[in-house]
């Protein structure tokens, strides 16, 4: 089982999302020299459905 699969069972989803965004933010700022405080917004989309249409996500 992957690390992410294990984390999902034991951690709140919001914590996992924050960790992924934080880690990738550091990498992006290091490589691309962002002048903004953060390359990510504080929002995220999460769905437990098998398939979600693009229109649903946009709404």
Secondary structure, 3 states (H helix, E strand, C coil): CCHHHHHHHHCCHHHHHHHHHHHHHHHHHHHHCCCCCCCCCCCCCCCCCCCCCHHHHHC
